[in-house]
Amino acid sequence: MKNLIKTPAQKDTNVSIYYEDQGSGQPIVLVHGWPLSGSMWEYQVPVLVEAGYRVITYDRRGFGRSSRPYSGYDYTSMTEDLHDLIEKLDVTDIILVGFSMGGGELARYAATYGTSKISKLIFISSIAPYLLKTDDNPDGAPEVVFHEMEENIKNDRAGFLKTFGEGFVNYEDNKDLISQGQLDYNFQIAIDASPKGTLECINSFGRTDLRGDLEGIEIPTLFIHGDADHIVPLAPSSQQGHQLVKDSQLKIIKGGPHGLYLTHKKELNTLLLDFIL
């Protein structure tokens, strides 16, 4: 368990990014989703470590044990944090994995810093490339969806996150796959995050157009998505991403909700190992 202290460019505060570095071998960096932290990877880390990989998880700024600055929740700043972590650890030949909002960091990293240090990209239930419905992105979600999320966070963050957590895993359909205890744990992670960071990230994952970022990717890339994901619709996200990234793969997990890393962890872990081994 370690901390990375960085001084962000053009920011007036230092930001400390918490990360954990376990195992040895080819490095895998796991980027978590919203509104969680690196703790979400509890059921993936041991599988990957035991398969012979060095697994690095970290908490996005504003979440988990990282600093909680009042600004810098745009993808450019958050990807700079990822870049600084990679530089600090001096790792190469990285398998970079992003869940949900974390897919945005993968796309922006590839577009900004290139892929010379990255061997493979894996997008899981990813928001990339573009969630907002526009004239040229008709399968996206209407603006009102993100506006309502923002209003709910402003007015009753705890109440919203409680309900969101159930929809995250399609709880009514998956009670035999996930416990109430796990739901409570997810809620605890989410409610402990920075209220400002939780709010600002909605704009980033909801309204950032990453289509151009994905188009330049030329390394092996895998998209994994559940066909029962009611949080991030498949069409504007993984399906569109698969179409944009040349020679990429798209794997659909039948019955998988957004939080399939919990409900369908065996299927997910098998897909991860099949792609990276």
Backbone as CSV, one residue per row, in Angstrom:
resi,resn,N_x,N_y,N_z,CA_x,CA_y,CA_z,C_x,C_y,C_z
1,MET,0.846,-1.187,0.000,0.000,0.000,0.000,0.886,1.243,0.000
2,LYS,0.694,2.111,-0.997,1.592,3.248,-1.149,0.815,4.469,-1.603
3,ASN,1.454,5.627,-1.480,0.869,6.853,-1.990,1.768,7.464,-3.041
4,LEU,1.172,8.026,-4.054,1.893,8.814,-5.046,1.541,10.267,-4.813
5,ILE,2.532,11.088,-4.503,2.296,12.518,-4.339,2.693,13.205,-5.641
6,LYS,1.817,13.981,-6.206,2.123,14.667,-7.454,1.722,16.126,-7.364
7,THR,2.377,16.934,-8.139,2.006,18.339,-8.272,1.421,18.549,-9.649
8,PRO,0.116,18.616,-9.781,-0.500,18.721,-11.099,-0.120,20.022,-11.793
9,ALA,0.093,19.944,-13.072,0.378,21.140,-13.861,-0.820,22.076,-13.835
10,GLN,-0.532,23.350,-13.637,-1.563,24.386,-13.674,-2.643,24.178,-12.619
11,LYS,-2.297,23.517,-11.518,-3.218,23.380,-10.386,-2.577,24.043,-9.178
12,ASP,-3.404,24.510,-8.255,-2.857,25.242,-7.120,-2.702,24.371,-5.880
13,THR,-2.921,23.071,-5.991,-2.756,22.181,-4.855,-2.069,20.901,-5.290
14,ASN,-1.388,20.274,-4.343,-0.843,18.950,-4.593,-1.966,17.924,-4.466
15,VAL,-1.891,16.880,-5.247,-2.883,15.812,-5.188,-2.168,14.508,-4.891
16,SER,-2.618,13.818,-3.880,-2.051,12.530,-3.506,-2.952,11.429,-4.040
17,ILE,-2.376,10.549,-4.851,-3.125,9.435,-5.425,-2.717,8.149,-4.701
18,TYR,-3.695,7.505,-4.081,-3.456,6.259,-3.363,-3.468,5.091,-4.338
19,TYR,-2.483,4.199,-4.194,-2.468,3.023,-5.064,-1.956,1.817,-4.302
20,GLU,-2.273,0.644,-4.801,-1.763,-0.613,-4.269,-1.101,-1.384,-5.398
21,ASP,0.014,-2.024,-5.086,0.860,-2.684,-6.087,1.165,-4.085,-5.568
22,GLN,0.592,-5.102,-6.213,0.701,-6.461,-5.695,1.101,-7.442,-6.799
23,GLY,1.830,-8.469,-6.399,2.243,-9.487,-7.353,3.473,-9.075,-8.143
24,SER,3.842,-9.920,-9.114,4.991,-9.643,-9.966,4.697,-10.182,-11.357
25,GLY,5.452,-9.690,-12.323,5.228,-10.093,-13.708,4.785,-8.902,-14.539
26,GLN,4.161,-9.177,-15.676,3.665,-8.113,-16.535,2.641,-7.271,-15.771
27,PRO,2.742,-5.940,-15.807,1.838,-5.105,-15.018,0.446,-4.955,-15.634
28,ILE,-0.546,-5.015,-14.781,-1.926,-4.718,-15.133,-2.370,-3.556,-14.258
29,VAL,-2.833,-2.481,-14.862,-3.347,-1.331,-14.116,-4.860,-1.301,-14.267
30,LEU,-5.560,-1.317,-13.126,-7.018,-1.349,-13.098,-7.564,0.016,-12.715
31,VAL,-8.439,0.564,-13.547,-9.025,1.893,-13.325,-10.493,1.713,-12.967
32,HIS,-10.873,2.188,-11.800,-12.208,1.908,-11.270,-13.299,2.792,-11.868
33,GLY,-14.533,2.451,-11.538,-15.697,3.181,-12.021,-16.221,4.182,-11.005
34,TRP,-17.293,4.843,-11.358,-17.960,5.857,-10.532,-19.164,5.216,-9.872
35,PRO,-19.429,5.489,-8.625,-18.735,6.364,-7.671,-17.922,5.543,-6.674
36,LEU,-17.095,4.633,-7.171,-16.404,3.664,-6.330,-14.932,4.043,-6.124
37,SER,-14.105,3.049,-5.877,-12.669,3.248,-5.686,-11.964,1.989,-6.158
38,GLY,-10.657,1.950,-5.986,-9.907,0.764,-6.378,-10.326,-0.489,-5.624
39,SER,-11.049,-0.311,-4.527,-11.528,-1.462,-3.752,-12.515,-2.319,-4.529
40,MET,-13.097,-1.786,-5.608,-14.089,-2.541,-6.376,-13.488,-3.789,-7.015
41,TRP,-12.146,-3.836,-7.156,-11.500,-4.923,-7.874,-11.162,-6.118,-6.980
42,GLU,-11.818,-6.231,-5.838,-11.507,-7.267,-4.852,-11.525,-8.677,-5.440
43,TYR,-12.415,-8.935,-6.379,-12.562,-10.296,-6.913,-11.824,-10.503,-8.229
44,GLN,-11.106,-9.481,-8.683,-10.266,-9.620,-9.867,-8.781,-9.670,-9.497
45,VAL,-8.367,-8.885,-8.512,-6.945,-8.787,-8.166,-6.327,-10.144,-7.847
46,PRO,-6.892,-10.938,-6.925,-6.232,-12.209,-6.612,-6.159,-13.169,-7.797
47,VAL,-7.177,-13.166,-8.635,-7.170,-14.037,-9.810,-6.019,-13.655,-10.745
48,LEU,-5.824,-12.360,-10.939,-4.774,-11.889,-11.836,-3.384,-12.087,-11.230
49,VAL,-3.254,-11.837,-9.932,-1.968,-12.043,-9.264,-1.575,-13.515,-9.321
50,GLU,-2.532,-14.387,-9.033,-2.246,-15.827,-9.035,-1.960,-16.355,-10.445
51,ALA,-2.385,-15.601,-11.456,-2.083,-15.988,-12.836,-0.706,-15.504,-13.274
52,GLY,-0.008,-14.796,-12.375,1.366,-14.398,-12.668,1.554,-12.957,-13.091
53,TYR,0.622,-12.083,-12.704,0.715,-10.677,-13.096,0.969,-9.771,-11.898
54,ARG,1.557,-8.630,-12.178,1.695,-7.557,-11.199,0.467,-6.658,-11.356
55,VAL,-0.320,-6.526,-10.310,-1.603,-5.832,-10.409,-1.568,-4.537,-9.600
56,ILE,-1.854,-3.449,-10.282,-1.824,-2.114,-9.676,-3.221,-1.526,-9.717
57,THR,-3.764,-1.191,-8.558,-5.041,-0.492,-8.473,-4.794,0.873,-7.864
58,TYR,-5.657,1.822,-8.179,-5.521,3.137,-7.558,-6.891,3.789,-7.423
59,ASP,-6.953,4.791,-6.555,-8.183,5.540,-6.328,-8.123,6.851,-7.099
60,ARG,-9.114,7.070,-7.945,-9.214,8.331,-8.681,-9.274,9.502,-7.691
61,ARG,-8.741,10.641,-8.074,-8.825,11.826,-7.217,-10.280,12.048,-6.778
62,GLY,-10.463,12.338,-5.493,-11.798,12.559,-4.951,-12.469,11.303,-4.430
63,PHE,-11.851,10.141,-4.649,-12.476,8.873,-4.277,-11.502,8.027,-3.458
64,GLY,-12.048,7.116,-2.655,-11.207,6.239,-1.859,-10.279,7.017,-0.946
65,ARG,-9.010,6.634,-0.962,-8.020,7.234,-0.067,-7.152,8.281,-0.748
66,SER,-7.528,8.690,-1.947,-6.805,9.778,-2.623,-7.281,11.132,-2.135
67,SER,-6.545,12.168,-2.508,-6.922,13.536,-2.143,-8.276,13.905,-2.714
68,ARG,-8.897,14.903,-2.109,-10.231,15.342,-2.507,-10.193,16.811,-2.938
69,PRO,-9.505,17.128,-4.036,-9.441,18.526,-4.474,-10.817,19.015,-4.921
70,TYR,-10.966,20.314,-4.999,-12.252,20.891,-5.389,-12.408,20.948,-6.897
71,SER,-11.339,20.711,-7.635,-11.403,20.810,-9.098,-10.566,19.693,-9.718
72,GLY,-10.587,19.642,-11.033,-9.755,18.682,-11.745,-10.438,17.360,-12.015
73,TYR,-11.768,17.374,-12.168,-12.493,16.134,-12.418,-12.855,15.959,-13.895
74,ASP,-12.117,16.636,-14.749,-12.232,16.438,-16.189,-11.293,15.311,-16.585
75,TYR,-11.547,14.707,-17.750,-10.752,13.558,-18.152,-9.293,13.909,-18.417
76,THR,-9.016,15.124,-18.832,-7.624,15.500,-19.067,-6.833,15.466,-17.768
77,SER,-7.383,16.043,-16.704,-6.695,16.059,-15.406,-6.610,14.667,-14.798
78,MET,-7.702,13.911,-14.873,-7.700,12.580,-14.272,-6.775,11.625,-15.012
79,THR,-6.652,11.816,-16.324,-5.725,10.986,-17.090,-4.289,11.382,-16.806
80,GLU,-4.064,12.639,-16.494,-2.730,13.071,-16.086,-2.315,12.343,-14.802
81,ASP,-3.281,12.136,-13.903,-2.980,11.372,-12.682,-2.540,9.953,-13.029
82,LEU,-3.251,9.324,-13.951,-2.886,7.975,-14.384,-1.497,7.967,-15.012
83,HIS,-1.238,8.933,-15.870,0.074,9.038,-16.514,1.184,9.199,-15.473
84,ASP,0.954,10.049,-14.474,1.973,10.264,-13.447,2.206,9.003,-12.616
85,LEU,1.146,8.243,-12.382,1.298,6.978,-11.664,2.166,6.012,-12.460
86,ILE,1.896,5.909,-13.757,2.676,5.025,-14.612,4.144,5.462,-14.655
87,GLU,4.369,6.774,-14.731,5.737,7.286,-14.741,6.423,7.038,-13.408
88,LYS,5.704,7.241,-12.311,6.258,7.034,-10.971,6.702,5.585,-10.786
89,LEU,5.890,4.654,-11.242,6.206,3.234,-11.072,7.161,2.719,-12.138
90,ASP,7.370,3.509,-13.190,8.302,3.167,-14.267,7.982,1.799,-14.849
91,VAL,6.714,1.621,-15.227,6.279,0.343,-15.796,6.024,0.484,-17.291
92,THR,6.219,-0.612,-17.996,5.951,-0.674,-19.432,5.248,-1.991,-19.730
93,ASP,4.876,-2.192,-20.983,4.190,-3.416,-21.390,2.930,-3.628,-20.545
94,ILE,2.206,-2.554,-20.317,1.075,-2.544,-19.392,-0.195,-3.046,-20.073
95,ILE,-0.953,-3.839,-19.341,-2.322,-4.156,-19.721,-3.196,-3.187,-18.935
96,LEU,-3.877,-2.297,-19.633,-4.648,-1.230,-18.995,-6.131,-1.576,-19.070
97,VAL,-6.768,-1.645,-17.899,-8.156,-2.086,-17.801,-8.984,-0.985,-17.156
98,GLY,-10.107,-0.615,-17.781,-10.970,0.414,-17.227,-12.407,-0.052,-17.136
99,PHE,-13.024,0.155,-15.982,-14.429,-0.187,-15.788,-15.279,1.074,-15.828
100,SER,-16.345,1.056,-16.621,-17.343,2.132,-16.665,-16.671,3.479,-16.921
101,MET,-16.715,4.393,-15.941,-16.071,5.689,-16.106,-14.582,5.535,-16.399
102,GLY,-13.976,4.469,-15.860,-12.548,4.236,-16.079,-12.177,4.033,-17.537
103,GLY,-13.164,3.656,-18.364,-12.885,3.542,-19.785,-12.508,4.872,-20.405
104,GLY,-12.986,5.952,-19.812,-12.642,7.276,-20.312,-11.171,7.590,-20.147
105,GLU,-10.592,7.198,-19.002,-9.158,7.398,-18.813,-8.349,6.595,-19.820
106,LEU,-8.802,5.380,-20.142,-8.085,4.573,-21.129,-8.061,5.263,-22.487
107,ALA,-9.231,5.737,-22.914,-9.330,6.391,-24.216,-8.486,7.662,-24.260
108,ARG,-8.600,8.494,-23.221,-7.862,9.755,-23.207,-6.369,9.524,-23.048
109,TYR,-5.981,8.506,-22.290,-4.554,8.198,-22.145,-3.953,7.830,-23.502
110,ALA,-4.623,6.944,-24.231,-4.108,6.514,-25.534,-3.976,7.693,-26.484
111,ALA,-4.958,8.596,-26.450,-4.942,9.737,-27.359,-3.899,10.776,-26.963
112,THR,-3.652,10.929,-25.666,-2.762,11.980,-25.176,-1.316,11.536,-25.066
113,TYR,-1.111,10.338,-24.539,0.244,9.879,-24.240,0.720,8.749,-25.152
114,GLY,-0.157,8.278,-26.013,0.222,7.198,-26.899,0.171,5.843,-26.205
115,THR,0.552,4.808,-26.945,0.450,3.455,-26.402,1.802,2.742,-26.377
116,SER,2.883,3.492,-26.372,4.207,2.859,-26.383,4.452,2.039,-25.117
117,LYS,3.793,2.411,-24.018,3.961,1.675,-22.765,2.808,0.718,-22.495
118,ILE,1.842,0.673,-23.404,0.649,-0.147,-23.228,0.657,-1.286,-24.238
119,SER,0.411,-2.504,-23.778,0.374,-3.645,-24.699,-1.051,-4.002,-25.092
120,LYS,-2.005,-3.841,-24.155,-3.394,-4.180,-24.432,-4.312,-3.260,-23.639
121,LEU,-5.518,-3.062,-24.178,-6.548,-2.259,-23.516,-7.798,-3.116,-23.335
122,ILE,-8.404,-3.008,-22.144,-9.645,-3.734,-21.880,-10.666,-2.766,-21.285
123,PHE,-11.780,-2.593,-21.981,-12.878,-1.736,-21.534,-14.003,-2.628,-21.003
124,ILE,-14.380,-2.437,-19.730,-15.431,-3.248,-19.110,-16.619,-2.348,-18.760
125,SER,-17.794,-2.661,-19.288,-19.001,-1.848,-19.023,-18.687,-0.369,-19.218
126,SER,-17.891,-0.065,-20.221,-17.293,1.258,-20.366,-18.263,2.311,-20.890
127,ILE,-18.053,3.549,-20.424,-18.832,4.686,-20.940,-18.320,5.140,-22.304
128,ALA,-17.080,4.781,-22.615,-16.484,5.212,-23.889,-17.141,4.472,-25.061
129,PRO,-17.358,5.184,-26.178,-16.801,6.506,-26.471,-17.702,7.711,-26.173
130,TYR,-19.038,7.561,-26.082,-19.860,8.770,-25.940,-21.261,8.387,-25.489
131,LEU,-21.652,8.861,-24.301,-22.957,8.497,-23.753,-24.071,9.478,-24.086
132,LEU,-23.728,10.722,-24.359,-24.752,11.749,-24.556,-25.423,11.626,-25.924
133,LYS,-26.727,11.694,-25.933,-27.483,11.657,-27.191,-27.343,12.993,-27.914
134,THR,-26.883,12.924,-29.152,-26.767,14.099,-30.008,-27.240,13.696,-31.400
135,ASP,-27.271,14.665,-32.302,-27.730,14.364,-33.664,-26.875,13.285,-34.312
136,ASP,-25.564,13.296,-34.026,-24.687,12.289,-34.633,-24.367,11.146,-33.670
137,ASN,-25.085,11.089,-32.552,-24.929,9.987,-31.595,-26.315,9.611,-31.065
138,PRO,-27.192,9.160,-31.963,-28.612,8.987,-31.631,-28.912,7.905,-30.606
139,ASP,-27.981,6.983,-30.368,-28.222,5.914,-29.405,-27.858,6.300,-27.974
140,GLY,-27.336,7.509,-27.796,-26.934,7.952,-26.469,-28.114,8.281,-25.569
141,ALA,-27.806,8.621,-24.318,-28.826,8.978,-23.337,-29.132,10.467,-23.426
142,PRO,-30.395,10.851,-23.282,-30.760,12.273,-23.355,-30.077,13.095,-22.261
143,GLU,-29.854,14.349,-22.548,-29.231,15.270,-21.596,-29.941,15.260,-20.248
144,VAL,-31.254,15.107,-20.253,-32.020,15.162,-19.008,-31.577,14.079,-18.022
145,VAL,-31.082,12.951,-18.519,-30.632,11.866,-17.639,-29.490,12.338,-16.753
146,PHE,-28.517,13.012,-17.344,-27.359,13.470,-16.582,-27.711,14.674,-15.713
147,HIS,-28.594,15.519,-16.213,-29.047,16.664,-15.421,-29.762,16.191,-14.156
148,GLU,-30.602,15.183,-14.298,-31.319,14.665,-13.134,-30.368,13.999,-12.147
149,MET,-29.368,13.305,-12.648,-28.369,12.722,-11.751,-27.671,13.817,-10.951
150,GLU,-27.303,14.889,-11.621,-26.627,15.997,-10.938,-27.527,16.632,-9.884
151,GLU,-28.790,16.827,-10.214,-29.721,17.419,-9.245,-29.913,16.499,-8.047
152,ASN,-29.969,15.209,-8.292,-30.126,14.255,-7.188,-28.909,14.252,-6.275
153,ILE,-27.725,14.350,-6.864,-26.503,14.405,-6.051,-26.491,15.684,-5.219
154,LYS,-26.923,16.785,-5.791,-26.941,18.058,-5.067,-27.954,18.050,-3.917
155,ASN,-29.091,17.404,-4.123,-30.203,17.498,-3.168,-30.289,16.346,-2.180
156,ASP,-29.868,15.144,-2.574,-29.947,13.983,-1.686,-28.968,12.924,-2.169
157,ARG,-27.694,13.204,-1.966,-26.653,12.311,-2.476,-26.802,10.901,-1.912
158,ALA,-27.032,10.798,-0.613,-27.131,9.477,0.009,-28.316,8.695,-0.535
159,GLY,-29.454,9.352,-0.648,-30.635,8.675,-1.152,-30.465,8.223,-2.585
160,PHE,-29.871,9.082,-3.400,-29.649,8.724,-4.792,-28.696,7.535,-4.911
161,LEU,-27.574,7.592,-4.181,-26.581,6.528,-4.281,-27.130,5.187,-3.798
162,LYS,-28.021,5.231,-2.828,-28.636,3.992,-2.338,-29.444,3.325,-3.456
163,THR,-30.252,4.119,-4.124,-31.063,3.592,-5.221,-30.200,3.212,-6.417
164,PHE,-29.234,4.046,-6.712,-28.329,3.780,-7.842,-27.610,2.458,-7.659
165,GLY,-27.207,2.155,-6.435,-26.483,0.924,-6.163,-27.279,-0.320,-6.505
166,GLU,-28.599,-0.258,-6.298,-29.442,-1.404,-6.637,-29.546,-1.575,-8.146
167,GLY,-29.695,-0.450,-8.864,-29.747,-0.511,-10.324,-28.419,-0.894,-10.940
168,PHE,-27.333,-0.621,-10.236,-25.984,-0.920,-10.687,-25.808,-2.414,-10.957
169,VAL,-26.491,-3.228,-10.154,-26.347,-4.685,-10.277,-27.662,-5.374,-10.624
170,ASN,-28.700,-4.585,-10.995,-30.037,-5.165,-11.262,-30.443,-6.086,-10.110
171,TYR,-30.468,-5.502,-8.910,-30.590,-6.306,-7.695,-31.820,-7.202,-7.680
172,GLU,-32.936,-6.714,-8.147,-34.153,-7.520,-8.113,-34.020,-8.785,-8.955
173,ASP,-33.233,-8.721,-10.004,-33.032,-9.880,-10.874,-31.867,-10.759,-10.441
174,ASN,-31.009,-10.214,-9.562,-29.761,-10.921,-9.242,-29.556,-11.153,-7.753
175,LYS,-30.648,-11.273,-7.002,-30.518,-11.465,-5.565,-29.788,-12.755,-5.213
176,ASP,-29.817,-13.708,-6.116,-29.104,-14.957,-5.868,-27.622,-14.847,-6.220
177,LEU,-27.221,-13.733,-6.825,-25.835,-13.546,-7.240,-25.089,-12.507,-6.414
178,ILE,-25.800,-11.701,-5.650,-25.167,-10.636,-4.875,-25.916,-10.439,-3.560
179,SER,-25.192,-10.233,-2.493,-25.788,-10.126,-1.165,-26.129,-8.679,-0.812
180,GLN,-26.990,-8.533,0.173,-27.286,-7.203,0.698,-26.032,-6.588,1.310
181,GLY,-25.194,-7.451,1.892,-23.939,-6.965,2.454,-23.053,-6.314,1.419
182,GLN,-22.987,-6.904,0.223,-22.179,-6.317,-0.844,-22.761,-4.980,-1.287
183,LEU,-24.089,-4.898,-1.374,-24.731,-3.628,-1.707,-24.374,-2.571,-0.676
184,ASP,-24.428,-2.944,0.602,-24.112,-2.002,1.670,-22.653,-1.550,1.582
185,TYR,-21.773,-2.477,1.240,-20.354,-2.151,1.105,-20.131,-1.173,-0.045
186,ASN,-20.770,-1.423,-1.178,-20.663,-0.497,-2.312,-21.153,0.888,-1.932
187,PHE,-22.262,0.932,-1.197,-22.810,2.220,-0.768,-21.811,2.945,0.136
188,GLN,-21.161,2.204,1.015,-20.198,2.829,1.923,-19.044,3.452,1.148
189,ILE,-18.552,2.718,0.134,-17.478,3.270,-0.696,-17.947,4.555,-1.378
190,ALA,-19.159,4.519,-1.932,-19.678,5.655,-2.689,-19.941,6.863,-1.803
191,ILE,-20.522,6.656,-0.638,-20.891,7.783,0.220,-19.668,8.428,0.855
192,ASP,-18.567,7.671,0.941,-17.333,8.226,1.508,-16.566,9.100,0.520
193,ALA,-16.959,9.105,-0.738,-16.250,9.895,-1.750,-16.551,11.385,-1.584
194,SER,-15.741,12.207,-2.219,-15.951,13.658,-2.222,-17.284,14.002,-2.877
195,PRO,-18.154,14.733,-2.189,-19.408,15.146,-2.827,-19.170,15.944,-4.104
196,LYS,-18.181,16.839,-4.084,-17.884,17.644,-5.264,-17.358,16.767,-6.400
197,GLY,-16.462,15.841,-6.076,-15.945,14.942,-7.096,-17.031,14.048,-7.667
198,THR,-17.914,13.557,-6.798,-19.018,12.709,-7.243,-19.902,13.462,-8.227
199,LEU,-20.160,14.721,-7.933,-20.989,15.553,-8.802,-20.288,15.871,-10.117
200,GLU,-19.062,16.335,-10.045,-18.360,16.790,-11.244,-18.082,15.657,-12.229
201,CYS,-17.897,14.459,-11.727,-17.592,13.336,-12.615,-18.762,12.984,-13.525
202,ILE,-19.983,13.340,-13.126,-21.135,13.066,-13.988,-20.984,13.787,-15.316
203,ASN,-20.544,15.018,-15.255,-20.333,15.771,-16.495,-19.263,15.109,-17.361
204,SER,-18.221,14.598,-16.719,-17.123,13.988,-17.473,-17.559,12.715,-18.169
205,PHE,-18.158,11.778,-17.415,-18.503,10.513,-18.072,-19.764,10.618,-18.915
206,GLY,-20.603,11.617,-18.626,-21.846,11.738,-19.370,-21.764,12.563,-20.637
207,ARG,-20.859,13.537,-20.656,-20.880,14.501,-21.758,-19.556,14.612,-22.517
208,THR,-18.576,13.786,-22.206,-17.290,13.847,-22.907,-17.320,12.943,-24.132
209,ASP,-17.049,13.524,-25.273,-17.020,12.782,-26.536,-15.619,12.202,-26.725
210,LEU,-15.499,10.891,-26.618,-14.210,10.213,-26.718,-14.059,9.448,-28.035
211,ARG,-14.936,9.722,-28.978,-14.879,8.984,-30.234,-13.557,9.204,-30.957
212,GLY,-13.105,10.426,-30.989,-11.827,10.718,-31.637,-10.652,10.074,-30.923
213,ASP,-10.757,9.961,-29.586,-9.688,9.331,-28.813,-9.559,7.849,-29.165
214,LEU,-10.686,7.185,-29.384,-10.657,5.754,-29.670,-10.187,5.440,-31.081
215,GLU,-10.458,6.332,-32.001,-10.173,6.041,-33.411,-8.701,5.772,-33.698
216,GLY,-7.814,6.332,-32.880,-6.389,6.171,-33.139,-5.761,4.947,-32.495
217,ILE,-6.542,4.173,-31.754,-5.989,3.014,-31.044,-5.653,1.897,-32.038
218,GLU,-4.424,1.365,-31.936,-3.987,0.329,-32.864,-3.369,-0.867,-32.149
219,ILE,-3.614,-1.006,-30.850,-3.108,-2.162,-30.111,-4.277,-3.083,-29.786
220,PRO,-4.021,-4.341,-29.415,-5.113,-5.267,-29.092,-6.055,-4.690,-28.035
221,THR,-7.337,-4.697,-28.348,-8.334,-4.060,-27.487,-9.556,-4.957,-27.358
222,LEU,-10.050,-5.051,-26.123,-11.228,-5.864,-25.833,-12.285,-5.009,-25.141
223,PHE,-13.520,-5.120,-25.608,-14.663,-4.509,-24.947,-15.516,-5.629,-24.351
224,ILE,-15.882,-5.477,-23.077,-16.740,-6.442,-22.393,-17.949,-5.687,-21.859
225,HIS,-19.139,-6.200,-22.114,-20.350,-5.511,-21.671,-21.446,-6.534,-21.379
226,GLY,-22.317,-6.219,-20.447,-23.457,-7.066,-20.172,-24.649,-6.670,-21.022
227,ASP,-25.435,-7.649,-21.462,-26.590,-7.304,-22.297,-27.797,-6.870,-21.463
228,ALA,-27.622,-6.833,-20.123,-28.678,-6.341,-19.244,-28.216,-5.103,-18.474
229,ASP,-27.285,-4.372,-19.071,-26.760,-3.151,-18.442,-27.759,-2.016,-18.631
230,HIS,-28.401,-1.596,-17.539,-29.381,-0.516,-17.591,-28.782,0.839,-17.198
231,ILE,-27.512,0.841,-16.835,-26.838,2.076,-16.444,-26.122,2.703,-17.639
232,VAL,-25.336,1.896,-18.324,-24.618,2.337,-19.532,-25.117,1.506,-20.708
233,PRO,-25.938,2.083,-21.579,-26.470,1.322,-22.717,-25.349,0.836,-23.625
234,LEU,-25.527,-0.342,-24.165,-24.487,-0.994,-24.966,-24.183,-0.257,-26.272
235,ALA,-25.223,0.242,-26.947,-25.030,0.774,-28.303,-24.050,1.948,-28.392
236,PRO,-24.201,3.014,-27.576,-23.276,4.140,-27.725,-21.934,3.923,-27.038
237,SER,-21.817,2.851,-26.276,-20.597,2.621,-25.518,-19.755,1.506,-26.140
238,SER,-19.810,0.320,-25.588,-18.916,-0.748,-26.054,-19.150,-1.146,-27.501
239,GLN,-20.397,-1.150,-27.927,-20.677,-1.530,-29.314,-20.078,-0.512,-30.279
240,GLN,-20.282,0.752,-29.991,-19.711,1.802,-30.839,-18.186,1.812,-30.732
241,GLY,-17.677,1.593,-29.514,-16.228,1.545,-29.338,-15.592,0.440,-30.157
242,HIS,-16.232,-0.714,-30.155,-15.752,-1.849,-30.945,-15.688,-1.502,-32.425
243,GLN,-16.655,-0.724,-32.895,-16.679,-0.325,-34.297,-15.577,0.679,-34.620
244,LEU,-15.211,1.500,-33.635,-14.208,2.531,-33.860,-12.775,2.010,-33.785
245,VAL,-12.536,1.024,-32.927,-11.172,0.519,-32.736,-10.935,-0.661,-33.677
246,LYS,-10.074,-0.476,-34.615,-9.796,-1.493,-35.630,-9.336,-2.803,-35.000
247,ASP,-9.903,-3.899,-35.456,-9.523,-5.250,-35.030,-9.771,-5.515,-33.545
248,SER,-10.609,-4.724,-32.916,-10.931,-4.959,-31.506,-11.914,-6.119,-31.381
249,GLN,-12.063,-6.606,-30.147,-13.012,-7.671,-29.851,-14.119,-7.130,-28.952
250,LEU,-15.319,-7.682,-29.108,-16.451,-7.339,-28.249,-17.027,-8.636,-27.697
251,LYS,-17.058,-8.748,-26.378,-17.617,-9.909,-25.709,-18.822,-9.471,-24.869
252,ILE,-19.949,-10.116,-25.096,-21.183,-9.796,-24.386,-21.445,-10.868,-23.323
253,ILE,-21.664,-10.450,-22.101,-22.003,-11.376,-21.023,-23.514,-11.410,-20.883
254,LYS,-24.099,-12.534,-21.159,-25.550,-12.701,-21.128,-26.085,-12.495,-19.712
255,GLY,-27.052,-11.607,-19.599,-27.664,-11.311,-18.309,-26.834,-10.409,-17.424
256,GLY,-25.703,-9.958,-17.930,-24.804,-9.142,-17.118,-25.316,-7.725,-16.928
257,PRO,-25.427,-7.251,-15.677,-25.784,-5.863,-15.417,-24.549,-4.976,-15.537
258,HIS,-24.690,-3.724,-15.162,-23.524,-2.841,-15.213,-22.414,-3.373,-14.308
259,GLY,-22.768,-3.713,-13.084,-21.777,-4.197,-12.120,-21.491,-5.675,-12.250
260,LEU,-21.221,-6.117,-13.453,-20.994,-7.540,-13.702,-19.707,-8.062,-13.076
261,TYR,-18.814,-7.168,-12.656,-17.593,-7.606,-11.985,-17.912,-8.259,-10.640
262,LEU,-19.150,-8.053,-10.157,-19.622,-8.694,-8.931,-20.555,-9.862,-9.233
263,THR,-21.570,-9.593,-10.038,-22.593,-10.608,-10.282,-22.123,-11.726,-11.202
264,HIS,-21.260,-11.386,-12.146,-20.781,-12.363,-13.133,-19.251,-12.406,-13.122
265,LYS,-18.688,-12.413,-11.936,-17.235,-12.317,-11.813,-16.496,-13.492,-12.439
266,LYS,-17.056,-14.694,-12.369,-16.373,-15.843,-12.980,-16.293,-15.693,-14.492
267,GLU,-17.411,-15.283,-15.103,-17.411,-15.072,-16.547,-16.455,-13.950,-16.941
268,LEU,-16.482,-12.861,-16.185,-15.598,-11.736,-16.473,-14.137,-12.137,-16.329
269,ASN,-13.800,-12.790,-15.224,-12.408,-13.157,-14.984,-11.899,-14.120,-16.064
270,THR,-12.758,-15.000,-16.541,-12.375,-15.913,-17.624,-12.074,-15.140,-18.902
271,LEU,-12.918,-14.159,-19.218,-12.685,-13.343,-20.410,-11.392,-12.551,-20.302
272,LEU,-11.108,-12.026,-19.119,-9.872,-11.278,-18.919,-8.662,-12.165,-19.146
273,LEU,-8.665,-13.328,-18.531,-7.515,-14.231,-18.657,-7.359,-14.756,-20.078
274,ASP,-8.459,-15.050,-20.733,-8.390,-15.538,-22.112,-7.743,-14.498,-23.030
275,PHE,-7.987,-13.221,-22.745,-7.479,-12.164,-23.616,-6.020,-11.833,-23.314
276,ILE,-5.610,-11.924,-22.063,-4.259,-11.458,-21.710,-3.223,-12.576,-21.676
277,LEU,-3.656,-13.811,-21.518,-2.671,-14.889,-21.429,-2.029,-15.179,-22.791
